[in-house]
């Protein structure tokens, strides 16, 4: 019974992350934007006190790399699901070649 109790309330003993750690969670090349957003959101849910919608949005945008950050800056007033849709749309555009990634643009400009 003691083990069940400990398993049930184990989450209280874990170290909670802070905003700095949350903003530093980066998308890995091997994961989709959808998966990354779910992972990021689950980490944000552990914040105490819980983040309100606008804090969630701002910190998620701050966590993005170059192009995603730039494109999402204008979406500060949007809800988190809308940011995920935009990120997924950008990712698909990059993969299809319709949007050039910042790394490709930088390499191209250096070659000139």
C-alpha angles and dihedrals in degrees: 000000000000090000091052090050092050092048091049095052100030091113089070091063096052119098111252118223125241130226091265092057091045093053090049095059102113130195113252119226090239096056130076121241090246092055091045092051092050091049092047092048093050090053091047090053089064092062116116118238092029117250117251118229098266092048090049091051095046094048093046090053091047089054093059126101125240108293096030090049092049095048094044097048090088090055098067091122094051126099122252096259090057090054090052090052090050092048091049090049091050092048092052090047091053093047092049092049095242090113121041116222119237091248091057092047092049092048090049093050091049090052092057 
